[in-house]
């Protein structure tokens, strides 16, 4: 009977060890993914600031009226709508939406990475 208890302890130790190894691998992969997504999100944000400044606004705050496309923002020193092509309007809208996707994704990955890292420490 004592032998049965020892084999259960060994099996439990093996399970725990394999779980920790998987957690360490997952933690490493997640931390690398966080680094990549963070770099992309930061580059996207900087390019968004440059593009919005160059174009004079963004499409998310802009409008479409009568088949004409307008960005809203600081244009020649004044906050106003100004007309752009459909391609520029679409680019501006998609670029803004990319921020809405990348930044929450980045924060969610950071939180997940921290949780997995904490689990793999034990």
Phi and psi restraints in degrees (range 20) as a CNS / XPLOR table:
assign (resid 1 and name C) (resid 2 and name N)
       (resid 2 and name CA) (resid 2 and name C) 1.0 -61.8 20.0 2
assign (resid 2 and name N) (resid 2 and name CA)
       (resid 2 and name C) (resid 3 and name N) 1.0 -30.3 20.0 2
assign (resid 2 and name C) (resid 3 and name N)
       (resid 3 and name CA) (resid 3 and name C) 1.0 -64.0 20.0 2
assign (resid 3 and name N) (resid 3 and name CA)
       (resid 3 and name C) (resid 4 and name N) 1.0 -38.3 20.0 2
assign (resid 3 and name C) (resid 4 and name N)
       (resid 4 and name CA) (resid 4 and name C) 1.0 -63.6 20.0 2
assign (resid 4 and name N) (resid 4 and name CA)
       (resid 4 and name C) (resid 5 and name N) 1.0 -39.6 20.0 2
assign (resid 4 and name C) (resid 5 and name N)
       (resid 5 and name CA) (resid 5 and name C) 1.0 -64.6 20.0 2
assign (resid 5 and name N) (resid 5 and name CA)
       (resid 5 and name C) (resid 6 and name N) 1.0 -38.8 20.0 2
assign (resid 5 and name C) (resid 6 and name N)
       (resid 6 and name CA) (resid 6 and name C) 1.0 -66.7 20.0 2
assign (resid 6 and name N) (resid 6 and name CA)
       (resid 6 and name C) (resid 7 and name N) 1.0 -41.0 20.0 2
assign (resid 6 and name C) (resid 7 and name N)
       (resid 7 and name CA) (resid 7 and name C) 1.0 -67.0 20.0 2
assign (resid 7 and name N) (resid 7 and name CA)
       (resid 7 and name C) (resid 8 and name N) 1.0 -34.3 20.0 2
assign (resid 7 and name C) (resid 8 and name N)
       (resid 8 and name CA) (resid 8 and name C) 1.0 -66.4 20.0 2
assign (resid 8 and name N) (resid 8 and name CA)
       (resid 8 and name C) (resid 9 and name N) 1.0 -40.6 20.0 2
assign (resid 8 and name C) (resid 9 and name N)
       (resid 9 and name CA) (resid 9 and name C) 1.0 -63.4 20.0 2
assign (resid 9 and name N) (resid 9 and name CA)
       (resid 9 and name C) (resid 10 and name N) 1.0 -41.3 20.0 2
assign (resid 9 and name C) (resid 10 and name N)
       (resid 10 and name CA) (resid 10 and name C) 1.0 -65.2 20.0 2
assign (resid 10 and name N) (resid 10 and name CA)
       (resid 10 and name C) (resid 11 and name N) 1.0 -44.2 20.0 2
assign (resid 10 and name C) (resid 11 and name N)
       (resid 11 and name CA) (resid 11 and name C) 1.0 -61.9 20.0 2
assign (resid 11 and name N) (resid 11 and name CA)
       (resid 11 and name C) (resid 12 and name N) 1.0 -42.3 20.0 2
assign (resid 11 and name C) (resid 12 and name N)
       (resid 12 and name CA) (resid 12 and name C) 1.0 -63.0 20.0 2
assign (resid 12 and name N) (resid 12 and name CA)
       (resid 12 and name C) (resid 13 and name N) 1.0 -42.3 20.0 2
assign (resid 12 and name C) (resid 13 and name N)
       (resid 13 and name CA) (resid 13 and name C) 1.0 -63.8 20.0 2
assign (resid 13 and name N) (resid 13 and name CA)
       (resid 13 and name C) (resid 14 and name N) 1.0 -40.3 20.0 2
assign (resid 13 and name C) (resid 14 and name N)
       (resid 14 and name CA) (resid 14 and name C) 1.0 -64.2 20.0 2
assign (resid 14 and name N) (resid 14 and name CA)
       (resid 14 and name C) (resid 15 and name N) 1.0 -44.6 20.0 2
assign (resid 14 and name C) (resid 15 and name N)
       (resid 15 and name CA) (resid 15 and name C) 1.0 -60.2 20.0 2
assign (resid 15 and name N) (resid 15 and name CA)
       (resid 15 and name C) (resid 16 and name N) 1.0 -46.5 20.0 2
assign (resid 15 and name C) (resid 16 and name N)
       (resid 16 and name CA) (resid 16 and name C) 1.0 -63.5 20.0 2
assign (resid 16 and name N) (resid 16 and name CA)
       (resid 16 and name C) (resid 17 and name N) 1.0 -41.0 20.0 2
assign (resid 16 and name C) (resid 17 and name N)
       (resid 17 and name CA) (resid 17 and name C) 1.0 -63.3 20.0 2
assign (resid 17 and name N) (resid 17 and name CA)
       (resid 17 and name C) (resid 18 and name N) 1.0 -43.8 20.0 2
assign (resid 17 and name C) (resid 18 and name N)
       (resid 18 and name CA) (resid 18 and name C) 1.0 -67.9 20.0 2
assign (resid 18 and name N) (resid 18 and name CA)
       (resid 18 and name C) (resid 19 and name N) 1.0 -34.9 20.0 2
assign (resid 18 and name C) (resid 19 and name N)
       (resid 19 and name CA) (resid 19 and name C) 1.0 -64.2 20.0 2
assign (resid 19 and name N) (resid 19 and name CA)
       (resid 19 and name C) (resid 20 and name N) 1.0 -41.6 20.0 2
assign (resid 19 and name C) (resid 20 and name N)
       (resid 20 and name CA) (resid 20 and name C) 1.0 -66.5 20.0 2
assign (resid 20 and name N) (resid 20 and name CA)
       (resid 20 and name C) (resid 21 and name N) 1.0 -37.7 20.0 2
assign (resid 20 and name C) (resid 21 and name N)
       (resid 21 and name CA) (resid 21 and name C) 1.0 -64.5 20.0 2
assign (resid 21 and name N) (resid 21 and name CA)
       (resid 21 and name C) (resid 22 and name N) 1.0 -43.3 20.0 2
assign (resid 21 and name C) (resid 22 and name N)
       (resid 22 and name CA) (resid 22 and name C) 1.0 -63.1 20.0 2
assign (resid 22 and name N) (resid 22 and name CA)
       (resid 22 and name C) (resid 23 and name N) 1.0 -41.8 20.0 2
assign (resid 22 and name C) (resid 23 and name N)
       (resid 23 and name CA) (resid 23 and name C) 1.0 -62.6 20.0 2
assign (resid 23 and name N) (resid 23 and name CA)
       (resid 23 and name C) (resid 24 and name N) 1.0 -40.0 20.0 2
assign (resid 23 and name C) (resid 24 and name N)
       (resid 24 and name CA) (resid 24 and name C) 1.0 -65.4 20.0 2
assign (resid 24 and name N) (resid 24 and name CA)
       (resid 24 and name C) (resid 25 and name N) 1.0 -41.7 20.0 2
assign (resid 24 and name C) (resid 25 and name N)
       (resid 25 and name CA) (resid 25 and name C) 1.0 -65.7 20.0 2
assign (resid 25 and name N) (resid 25 and name CA)
       (resid 25 and name C) (resid 26 and name N) 1.0 -45.6 20.0 2
assign (resid 25 and name C) (resid 26 and name N)
       (resid 26 and name CA) (resid 26 and name C) 1.0 -61.2 20.0 2
assign (resid 26 and name N) (resid 26 and name CA)
       (resid 26 and name C) (resid 27 and name N) 1.0 -41.5 20.0 2
assign (resid 26 and name C) (resid 27 and name N)
       (resid 27 and name CA) (resid 27 and name C) 1.0 -61.6 20.0 2
assign (resid 27 and name N) (resid 27 and name CA)
       (resid 27 and name C) (resid 28 and name N) 1.0 -43.4 20.0 2
assign (resid 27 and name C) (resid 28 and name N)
       (resid 28 and name CA) (resid 28 and name C) 1.0 -64.0 20.0 2
assign (resid 28 and name N) (resid 28 and name CA)
       (resid 28 and name C) (resid 29 and name N) 1.0 -45.1 20.0 2
assign (resid 28 and name C) (resid 29 and name N)
       (resid 29 and name CA) (resid 29 and name C) 1.0 -64.3 20.0 2
assign (resid 29 and name N) (resid 29 and name CA)
       (resid 29 and name C) (resid 30 and name N) 1.0 -44.2 20.0 2
assign (resid 29 and name C) (resid 30 and name N)
       (resid 30 and name CA) (resid 30 and name C) 1.0 -63.3 20.0 2
assign (resid 30 and name N) (resid 30 and name CA)
       (resid 30 and name C) (resid 31 and name N) 1.0 -40.2 20.0 2
assign (resid 30 and name C) (resid 31 and name N)
       (resid 31 and name CA) (resid 31 and name C) 1.0 -66.5 20.0 2
assign (resid 31 and name N) (resid 31 and name CA)
       (resid 31 and name C) (resid 32 and name N) 1.0 -35.7 20.0 2
assign (resid 31 and name C) (resid 32 and name N)
       (resid 32 and name CA) (resid 32 and name C) 1.0 -67.5 20.0 2
assign (resid 32 and name N) (resid 32 and name CA)
       (resid 32 and name C) (resid 33 and name N) 1.0 -40.6 20.0 2
assign (resid 32 and name C) (resid 33 and name N)
       (resid 33 and name CA) (resid 33 and name C) 1.0 -64.2 20.0 2
assign (resid 33 and name N) (resid 33 and name CA)
       (resid 33 and name C) (resid 34 and name N) 1.0 -39.9 20.0 2
assign (resid 33 and name C) (resid 34 and name N)
       (resid 34 and name CA) (resid 34 and name C) 1.0 -60.4 20.0 2
assign (resid 34 and name N) (resid 34 and name CA)
       (resid 34 and name C) (resid 35 and name N) 1.0 -43.6 20.0 2
assign (resid 34 and name C) (resid 35 and name N)
       (resid 35 and name CA) (resid 35 and name C) 1.0 -61.9 20.0 2
assign (resid 35 and name N) (resid 35 and name CA)
       (resid 35 and name C) (resid 36 and name N) 1.0 -43.7 20.0 2
assign (resid 35 and name C) (resid 36 and name N)
       (resid 36 and name CA) (resid 36 and name C) 1.0 -67.2 20.0 2
assign (resid 36 and name N) (resid 36 and name CA)
       (resid 36 and name C) (resid 37 and name N) 1.0 -48.6 20.0 2
assign (resid 36 and name C) (resid 37 and name N)
       (resid 37 and name CA) (resid 37 and name C) 1.0 -65.0 20.0 2
assign (resid 37 and name N) (resid 37 and name CA)
       (resid 37 and name C) (resid 38 and name N) 1.0 -37.6 20.0 2
assign (resid 37 and name C) (resid 38 and name N)
       (resid 38 and name CA) (resid 38 and name C) 1.0 -63.5 20.0 2
assign (resid 38 and name N) (resid 38 and name CA)
       (resid 38 and name C) (resid 39 and name N) 1.0 -44.2 20.0 2
assign (resid 38 and name C) (resid 39 and name N)
       (resid 39 and name CA) (resid 39 and name C) 1.0 -62.1 20.0 2
assign (resid 39 and name N) (resid 39 and name CA)
       (resid 39 and name C) (resid 40 and name N) 1.0 -44.6 20.0 2
assign (resid 39 and name C) (resid 40 and name N)
       (resid 40 and name CA) (resid 40 and name C) 1.0 -64.5 20.0 2
assign (resid 40 and name N) (resid 40 and name CA)
       (resid 40 and name C) (resid 41 and name N) 1.0 -43.4 20.0 2
assign (resid 40 and name C) (resid 41 and name N)
       (resid 41 and name CA) (resid 41 and name C) 1.0 -63.0 20.0 2
assign (resid 41 and name N) (resid 41 and name CA)
       (resid 41 and name C) (resid 42 and name N) 1.0 -41.1 20.0 2
assign (resid 41 and name C) (resid 42 and name N)
       (resid 42 and name CA) (resid 42 and name C) 1.0 -67.0 20.0 2
assign (resid 42 and name N) (resid 42 and name CA)
       (resid 42 and name C) (resid 43 and name N) 1.0 -43.4 20.0 2
assign (resid 42 and name C) (resid 43 and name N)
       (resid 43 and name CA) (resid 43 and name C) 1.0 -63.1 20.0 2
assign (resid 43 and name N) (resid 43 and name CA)
       (resid 43 and name C) (resid 44 and name N) 1.0 -39.6 20.0 2
assign (resid 43 and name C) (resid 44 and name N)
       (resid 44 and name CA) (resid 44 and name C) 1.0 -63.4 20.0 2
assign (resid 44 and name N) (resid 44 and name CA)
       (resid 44 and name C) (resid 45 and name N) 1.0 -41.0 20.0 2
assign (resid 44 and name C) (resid 45 and name N)
       (resid 45 and name CA) (resid 45 and name C) 1.0 -65.6 20.0 2
assign (resid 45 and name N) (resid 45 and name CA)
       (resid 45 and name C) (resid 46 and name N) 1.0 -44.5 20.0 2
assign (resid 45 and name C) (resid 46 and name N)
       (resid 46 and name CA) (resid 46 and name C) 1.0 -63.7 20.0 2
assign (resid 46 and name N) (resid 46 and name CA)
       (resid 46 and name C) (resid 47 and name N) 1.0 -43.7 20.0 2
assign (resid 46 and name C) (resid 47 and name N)
       (resid 47 and name CA) (resid 47 and name C) 1.0 -66.7 20.0 2
assign (resid 47 and name N) (resid 47 and name CA)
       (resid 47 and name C) (resid 48 and name N) 1.0 -32.6 20.0 2
assign (resid 47 and name C) (resid 48 and name N)
       (resid 48 and name CA) (resid 48 and name C) 1.0 -63.5 20.0 2
assign (resid 48 and name N) (resid 48 and name CA)
       (resid 48 and name C) (resid 49 and name N) 1.0 -45.7 20.0 2
assign (resid 48 and name C) (resid 49 and name N)
       (resid 49 and name CA) (resid 49 and name C) 1.0 -60.4 20.0 2
assign (resid 49 and name N) (resid 49 and name CA)
       (resid 49 and name C) (resid 50 and name N) 1.0 -43.3 20.0 2
assign (resid 49 and name C) (resid 50 and name N)
       (resid 50 and name CA) (resid 50 and name C) 1.0 -64.9 20.0 2
assign (resid 50 and name N) (resid 50 and name CA)
       (resid 50 and name C) (resid 51 and name N) 1.0 -48.0 20.0 2
assign (resid 50 and name C) (resid 51 and name N)
       (resid 51 and name CA) (resid 51 and name C) 1.0 -63.8 20.0 2
assign (resid 51 and name N) (resid 51 and name CA)
       (resid 51 and name C) (resid 52 and name N) 1.0 -43.1 20.0 2
assign (resid 51 and name C) (resid 52 and name N)
       (resid 52 and name CA) (resid 52 and name C) 1.0 -65.3 20.0 2
assign (resid 52 and name N) (resid 52 and name CA)
       (resid 52 and name C) (resid 53 and name N) 1.0 -39.2 20.0 2
assign (resid 52 and name C) (resid 53 and name N)
       (resid 53 and name CA) (resid 53 and name C) 1.0 -66.0 20.0 2
assign (resid 53 and name N) (resid 53 and name CA)
       (resid 53 and name C) (resid 54 and name N) 1.0 -44.7 20.0 2
assign (resid 53 and name C) (resid 54 and name N)
       (resid 54 and name CA) (resid 54 and name C) 1.0 -66.1 20.0 2
assign (resid 54 and name N) (resid 54 and name CA)
       (resid 54 and name C) (resid 55 and name N) 1.0 -43.6 20.0 2
assign (resid 54 and name C) (resid 55 and name N)
       (resid 55 and name CA) (resid 55 and name C) 1.0 -78.4 20.0 2
assign (resid 55 and name N) (resid 55 and name CA)
       (resid 55 and name C) (resid 56 and name N) 1.0 -19.9 20.0 2
assign (resid 55 and name C) (resid 56 and name N)
       (resid 56 and name CA) (resid 56 and name C) 1.0 85.8 20.0 2
assign (resid 56 and name N) (resid 56 and name CA)
       (resid 56 and name C) (resid 57 and name N) 1.0 29.0 20.0 2
assign (resid 56 and name C) (resid 57 and name N)
       (resid 57 and name CA) (resid 57 and name C) 1.0 145.0 20.0 2
assign (resid 57 and name N) (resid 57 and name CA)
       (resid 57 and name C) (resid 58 and name N) 1.0 -169.3 20.0 2
assign (resid 57 and name C) (resid 58 and name N)
       (resid 58 and name CA) (resid 58 and name C) 1.0 -136.1 20.0 2
assign (resid 58 and name N) (resid 58 and name CA)
       (resid 58 and name C) (resid 59 and name N) 1.0 158.9 20.0 2
assign (resid 58 and name C) (resid 59 and name N)
       (resid 59 and name CA) (resid 59 and name C) 1.0 -79.4 20.0 2
assign (resid 59 and name N) (resid 59 and name CA)
       (resid 59 and name C) (resid 60 and name N) 1.0 -26.5 20.0 2
assign (resid 59 and name C) (resid 60 and name N)
       (resid 60 and name CA) (resid 60 and name C) 1.0 -62.0 20.0 2
assign (resid 60 and name N) (resid 60 and name CA)
       (resid 60 and name C) (resid 61 and name N) 1.0 -36.0 20.0 2
assign (resid 60 and name C) (resid 61 and name N)
       (resid 61 and name CA) (resid 61 and name C) 1.0 -92.6 20.0 2
assign (resid 61 and name N) (resid 61 and name CA)
       (resid 61 and name C) (resid 62 and name N) 1.0 -3.5 20.0 2
assign (resid 61 and name C) (resid 62 and name N)
       (resid 62 and name CA) (resid 62 and name C) 1.0 -81.7 20.0 2
assign (resid 62 and name N) (resid 62 and name CA)
       (resid 62 and name C) (resid 63 and name N) 1.0 -162.0 20.0 2
assign (resid 62 and name C) (resid 63 and name N)
       (resid 63 and name CA) (resid 63 and name C) 1.0 -155.1 20.0 2
assign (resid 63 and name N) (resid 63 and name CA)
       (resid 63 and name C) (resid 64 and name N) 1.0 164.0 20.0 2
assign (resid 63 and name C) (resid 64 and name N)
       (resid 64 and name CA) (resid 64 and name C) 1.0 -122.5 20.0 2
assign (resid 64 and name N) (resid 64 and name CA)
       (resid 64 and name C) (resid 65 and name N) 1.0 124.1 20.0 2
assign (resid 64 and name C) (resid 65 and name N)
       (resid 65 and name CA) (resid 65 and name C) 1.0 -136.3 20.0 2
assign (resid 65 and name N) (resid 65 and name CA)
       (resid 65 and name C) (resid 66 and name N) 1.0 122.2 20.0 2
assign (resid 65 and name C) (resid 66 and name N)
       (resid 66 and name CA) (resid 66 and name C) 1.0 57.8 20.0 2
assign (resid 66 and name N) (resid 66 and name CA)
       (resid 66 and name C) (resid 67 and name N) 1.0 37.7 20.0 2
assign (resid 66 and name C) (resid 67 and name N)
       (resid 67 and name CA) (resid 67 and name C) 1.0 76.5 20.0 2
assign (resid 67 and name N) (resid 67 and name CA)
       (resid 67 and name C) (resid 68 and name N) 1.0 8.8 20.0 2
assign (resid 67 and name C) (resid 68 and name N)
       (resid 68 and name CA) (resid 68 and name C) 1.0 -110.6 20.0 2
assign (resid 68 and name N) (resid 68 and name CA)
       (resid 68 and name C) (resid 69 and name N) 1.0 145.7 20.0 2
assign (resid 68 and name C) (resid 69 and name N)
       (resid 69 and name CA) (resid 69 and name C) 1.0 -113.9 20.0 2
assign (resid 69 and name N) (resid 69 and name CA)
       (resid 69 and name C) (resid 70 and name N) 1.0 132.2 20.0 2
assign (resid 69 and name C) (resid 70 and name N)
       (resid 70 and name CA) (resid 70 and name C) 1.0 -129.3 20.0 2
assign (resid 70 and name N) (resid 70 and name CA)
       (resid 70 and name C) (resid 71 and name N) 1.0 133.3 20.0 2
assign (resid 70 and name C) (resid 71 and name N)
       (resid 71 and name CA) (resid 71 and name C) 1.0 -93.0 20.0 2
assign (resid 71 and name N) (resid 71 and name CA)
       (resid 71 and name C) (resid 72 and name N) 1.0 152.9 20.0 2
assign (resid 71 and name C) (resid 72 and name N)
       (resid 72 and name CA) (resid 72 and name C) 1.0 -116.3 20.0 2
assign (resid 72 and name N) (resid 72 and name CA)
       (resid 72 and name C) (resid 73 and name N) 1.0 130.0 20.0 2
assign (resid 72 and name C) (resid 73 and name N)
       (resid 73 and name CA) (resid 73 and name C) 1.0 164.6 20.0 2
assign (resid 73 and name N) (resid 73 and name CA)
       (resid 73 and name C) (resid 74 and name N) 1.0 -167.6 20.0 2
assign (resid 73 and name C) (resid 74 and name N)
       (resid 74 and name CA) (resid 74 and name C) 1.0 -77.4 20.0 2
assign (resid 74 and name N) (resid 74 and name CA)
       (resid 74 and name C) (resid 75 and name N) 1.0 108.1 20.0 2
assign (resid 74 and name C) (resid 75 and name N)
       (resid 75 and name CA) (resid 75 and name C) 1.0 -126.8 20.0 2
assign (resid 75 and name N) (resid 75 and name CA)
       (resid 75 and name C) (resid 76 and name N) 1.0 115.5 20.0 2
assign (resid 75 and name C) (resid 76 and name N)
       (resid 76 and name CA) (resid 76 and name C) 1.0 55.2 20.0 2
assign (resid 76 and name N) (resid 76 and name CA)
       (resid 76 and name C) (resid 77 and name N) 1.0 41.1 20.0 2
assign (resid 76 and name C) (resid 77 and name N)
       (resid 77 and name CA) (resid 77 and name C) 1.0 84.0 20.0 2
assign (resid 77 and name N) (resid 77 and name CA)
       (resid 77 and name C) (resid 78 and name N) 1.0 -0.1 20.0 2
assign (resid 77 and name C) (resid 78 and name N)
       (resid 78 and name CA) (resid 78 and name C) 1.0 -128.9 20.0 2
assign (resid 78 and name N) (resid 78 and name CA)
       (resid 78 and name C) (resid 79 and name N) 1.0 137.2 20.0 2
assign (resid 78 and name C) (resid 79 and name N)
       (resid 79 and name CA) (resid 79 and name C) 1.0 -75.2 20.0 2
assign (resid 79 and name N) (resid 79 and name CA)
       (resid 79 and name C) (resid 80 and name N) 1.0 117.5 20.0 2
assign (resid 79 and name C) (resid 80 and name N)
       (resid 80 and name CA) (resid 80 and name C) 1.0 -161.1 20.0 2
assign (resid 80 and name N) (resid 80 and name CA)
       (resid 80 and name C) (resid 81 and name N) 1.0 169.8 20.0 2
assign (resid 80 and name C) (resid 81 and name N)
       (resid 81 and name CA) (resid 81 and name C) 1.0 -87.2 20.0 2
assign (resid 81 and name N) (resid 81 and name CA)
       (resid 81 and name C) (resid 82 and name N) 1.0 141.7 20.0 2
assign (resid 81 and name C) (resid 82 and name N)
       (resid 82 and name CA) (resid 82 and name C) 1.0 -142.5 20.0 2
assign (resid 82 and name N) (resid 82 and name CA)
       (resid 82 and name C) (resid 83 and name N) 1.0 145.3 20.0 2
assign (resid 82 and name C) (resid 83 and name N)
       (resid 83 and name CA) (resid 83 and name C) 1.0 -76.5 20.0 2
assign (resid 83 and name N) (resid 83 and name CA)
       (resid 83 and name C) (resid 84 and name N) 1.0 139.6 20.0 2
assign (resid 83 and name C) (resid 84 and name N)
       (resid 84 and name CA) (resid 84 and name C) 1.0 -137.9 20.0 2
assign (resid 84 and name N) (resid 84 and name CA)
       (resid 84 and name C) (resid 85 and name N) 1.0 172.6 20.0 2
assign (resid 84 and name C) (resid 85 and name N)
       (resid 85 and name CA) (resid 85 and name C) 1.0 -74.6 20.0 2
assign (resid 85 and name N) (resid 85 and name CA)
       (resid 85 and name C) (resid 86 and name N) 1.0 165.0 20.0 2
assign (resid 85 and name C) (resid 86 and name N)
       (resid 86 and name CA) (resid 86 and name C) 1.0 -63.0 20.0 2
assign (resid 86 and name N) (resid 86 and name CA)
       (resid 86 and name C) (resid 87 and name N) 1.0 -37.3 20.0 2
assign (resid 86 and name C) (resid 87 and name N)
       (resid 87 and name CA) (resid 87 and name C) 1.0 -63.5 20.0 2
assign (resid 87 and name N) (resid 87 and name CA)
       (resid 87 and name C) (resid 88 and name N) 1.0 -43.9 20.0 2
assign (resid 87 and name C) (resid 88 and name N)
       (resid 88 and name CA) (resid 88 and name C) 1.0 -65.7 20.0 2
assign (resid 88 and name N) (resid 88 and name CA)
       (resid 88 and name C) (resid 89 and name N) 1.0 -41.7 20.0 2
assign (resid 88 and name C) (resid 89 and name N)
       (resid 89 and name CA) (resid 89 and name C) 1.0 -61.5 20.0 2
assign (resid 89 and name N) (resid 89 and name CA)
       (resid 89 and name C) (resid 90 and name N) 1.0 -45.8 20.0 2
assign (resid 89 and name C) (resid 90 and name N)
       (resid 90 and name CA) (resid 90 and name C) 1.0 -64.1 20.0 2
assign (resid 90 and name N) (resid 90 and name CA)
       (resid 90 and name C) (resid 91 and name N) 1.0 -44.3 20.0 2
assign (resid 90 and name C) (resid 91 and name N)
       (resid 91 and name CA) (resid 91 and name C) 1.0 -57.4 20.0 2
assign (resid 91 and name N) (resid 91 and name CA)
       (resid 91 and name C) (resid 92 and name N) 1.0 -48.2 20.0 2
assign (resid 91 and name C) (resid 92 and name N)
       (resid 92 and name CA) (resid 92 and name C) 1.0 -62.2 20.0 2
assign (resid 92 and name N) (resid 92 and name CA)
       (resid 92 and name C) (resid 93 and name N) 1.0 -42.3 20.0 2
assign (resid 92 and name C) (resid 93 and name N)
       (resid 93 and name CA) (resid 93 and name C) 1.0 -64.2 20.0 2
assign (resid 93 and name N) (resid 93 and name CA)
       (resid 93 and name C) (resid 94 and name N) 1.0 -47.1 20.0 2
assign (resid 93 and name C) (resid 94 and name N)
       (resid 94 and name CA) (resid 94 and name C) 1.0 -65.4 20.0 2
assign (resid 94 and name N) (resid 94 and name CA)
       (resid 94 and name C) (resid 95 and name N) 1.0 -37.6 20.0 2
assign (resid 94 and name C) (resid 95 and name N)
       (resid 95 and name CA) (resid 95 and name C) 1.0 -65.0 20.0 2
assign (resid 95 and name N) (resid 95 and name CA)
       (resid 95 and name C) (resid 96 and name N) 1.0 -40.2 20.0 2
assign (resid 95 and name C) (resid 96 and name N)
       (resid 96 and name CA) (resid 96 and name C) 1.0 -64.7 20.0 2
assign (resid 96 and name N) (resid 96 and name CA)
       (resid 96 and name C) (resid 97 and name N) 1.0 -43.9 20.0 2
assign (resid 96 and name C) (resid 97 and name N)
       (resid 97 and name CA) (resid 97 and name C) 1.0 -64.2 20.0 2
assign (resid 97 and name N) (resid 97 and name CA)
       (resid 97 and name C) (resid 98 and name N) 1.0 -30.5 20.0 2
assign (resid 97 and name C) (resid 98 and name N)
       (resid 98 and name CA) (resid 98 and name C) 1.0 -62.1 20.0 2
assign (resid 98 and name N) (resid 98 and name CA)
       (resid 98 and name C) (resid 99 and name N) 1.0 -33.9 20.0 2
assign (resid 98 and name C) (resid 99 and name N)
       (resid 99 and name CA) (resid 99 and name C) 1.0 -65.9 20.0 2
assign (resid 99 and name N) (resid 99 and name CA)
       (resid 99 and name C) (resid 100 and name N) 1.0 -39.2 20.0 2
assign (resid 99 and name C) (resid 100 and name N)
       (resid 100 and name CA) (resid 100 and name C) 1.0 -65.2 20.0 2
assign (resid 100 and name N) (resid 100 and name CA)
       (resid 100 and name C) (resid 101 and name N) 1.0 -22.3 20.0 2
assign (resid 100 and name C) (resid 101 and name N)
       (resid 101 and name CA) (resid 101 and name C) 1.0 -94.4 20.0 2
assign (resid 101 and name N) (resid 101 and name CA)
       (resid 101 and name C) (resid 102 and name N) 1.0 -48.4 20.0 2
assign (resid 101 and name C) (resid 102 and name N)
       (resid 102 and name CA) (resid 102 and name C) 1.0 -67.1 20.0 2
assign (resid 102 and name N) (resid 102 and name CA)
       (resid 102 and name C) (resid 103 and name N) 1.0 -41.9 20.0 2
assign (resid 102 and name C) (resid 103 and name N)
       (resid 103 and name CA) (resid 103 and name C) 1.0 -68.2 20.0 2
assign (resid 103 and name N) (resid 103 and name CA)
       (resid 103 and name C) (resid 104 and name N) 1.0 -47.0 20.0 2
assign (resid 103 and name C) (resid 104 and name N)
       (resid 104 and name CA) (resid 104 and name C) 1.0 -63.1 20.0 2
assign (resid 104 and name N) (resid 104 and name CA)
       (resid 104 and name C) (resid 105 and name N) 1.0 -36.8 20.0 2
assign (resid 104 and name C) (resid 105 and name N)
       (resid 105 and name CA) (resid 105 and name C) 1.0 -61.0 20.0 2
assign (resid 105 and name N) (resid 105 and name CA)
       (resid 105 and name C) (resid 106 and name N) 1.0 -43.8 20.0 2
assign (resid 105 and name C) (resid 106 and name N)
       (resid 106 and name CA) (resid 106 and name C) 1.0 -60.2 20.0 2
assign (resid 106 and name N) (resid 106 and name CA)
       (resid 106 and name C) (resid 107 and name N) 1.0 -47.0 20.0 2
assign (resid 106 and name C) (resid 107 and name N)
       (resid 107 and name CA) (resid 107 and name C) 1.0 -66.6 20.0 2
assign (resid 107 and name N) (resid 107 and name CA)
       (resid 107 and name C) (resid 108 and name N) 1.0 -38.6 20.0 2
assign (resid 107 and name C) (resid 108 and name N)
       (resid 108 and name CA) (resid 108 and name C) 1.0 -63.8 20.0 2
assign (resid 108 and name N) (resid 108 and name CA)
       (resid 108 and name C) (resid 109 and name N) 1.0 -41.2 20.0 2
assign (resid 108 and name C) (resid 109 and name N)
       (resid 109 and name CA) (resid 109 and name C) 1.0 -66.5 20.0 2
assign (resid 109 and name N) (resid 109 and name CA)
       (resid 109 and name C) (resid 110 and name N) 1.0 -37.4 20.0 2
assign (resid 109 and name C) (resid 110 and name N)
       (resid 110 and name CA) (resid 110 and name C) 1.0 -62.9 20.0 2
assign (resid 110 and name N) (resid 110 and name CA)
       (resid 110 and name C) (resid 111 and name N) 1.0 -45.7 20.0 2
assign (resid 110 and name C) (resid 111 and name N)
       (resid 111 and name CA) (resid 111 and name C) 1.0 -63.1 20.0 2
assign (resid 111 and name N) (resid 111 and name CA)
       (resid 111 and name C) (resid 112 and name N) 1.0 -45.7 20.0 2
assign (resid 111 and name C) (resid 112 and name N)
       (resid 112 and name CA) (resid 112 and name C) 1.0 -62.3 20.0 2
assign (resid 112 and name N) (resid 112 and name CA)
       (resid 112 and name C) (resid 113 and name N) 1.0 -41.3 20.0 2
assign (resid 112 and name C) (resid 113 and name N)
       (resid 113 and name CA) (resid 113 and name C) 1.0 -62.4 20.0 2
assign (resid 113 and name N) (resid 113 and name CA)
       (resid 113 and name C) (resid 114 and name N) 1.0 -42.5 20.0 2
assign (resid 113 and name C) (resid 114 and name N)
       (resid 114 and name CA) (resid 114 and name C) 1.0 -64.2 20.0 2
assign (resid 114 and name N) (resid 114 and name CA)
       (resid 114 and name C) (resid 115 and name N) 1.0 -41.1 20.0 2
assign (resid 114 and name C) (resid 115 and name N)
       (resid 115 and name CA) (resid 115 and name C) 1.0 -65.4 20.0 2
assign (resid 115 and name N) (resid 115 and name CA)
       (resid 115 and name C) (resid 116 and name N) 1.0 -43.7 20.0 2
assign (resid 115 and name C) (resid 116 and name N)
       (resid 116 and name CA) (resid 116 and name C) 1.0 -66.6 20.0 2
assign (resid 116 and name N) (resid 116 and name CA)
       (resid 116 and name C) (resid 117 and name N) 1.0 -39.7 20.0 2
assign (resid 116 and name C) (resid 117 and name N)
       (resid 117 and name CA) (resid 117 and name C) 1.0 -62.4 20.0 2
assign (resid 117 and name N) (resid 117 and name CA)
       (resid 117 and name C) (resid 118 and name N) 1.0 -40.0 20.0 2
assign (resid 117 and name C) (resid 118 and name N)
       (resid 118 and name CA) (resid 118 and name C) 1.0 -64.0 20.0 2
assign (resid 118 and name N) (resid 118 and name CA)
       (resid 118 and name C) (resid 119 and name N) 1.0 -39.2 20.0 2
assign (resid 118 and name C) (resid 119 and name N)
       (resid 119 and name CA) (resid 119 and name C) 1.0 -68.5 20.0 2
assign (resid 119 and name N) (resid 119 and name CA)
       (resid 119 and name C) (resid 120 and name N) 1.0 -35.4 20.0 2
assign (resid 119 and name C) (resid 120 and name N)
       (resid 120 and name CA) (resid 120 and name C) 1.0 -76.6 20.0 2
assign (resid 120 and name N) (resid 120 and name CA)
       (resid 120 and name C) (resid 121 and name N) 1.0 -12.7 20.0 2
assign (resid 120 and name C) (resid 121 and name N)
       (resid 121 and name CA) (resid 121 and name C) 1.0 -72.7 20.0 2
assign (resid 121 and name N) (resid 121 and name CA)
       (resid 121 and name C) (resid 122 and name N) 1.0 -27.5 20.0 2
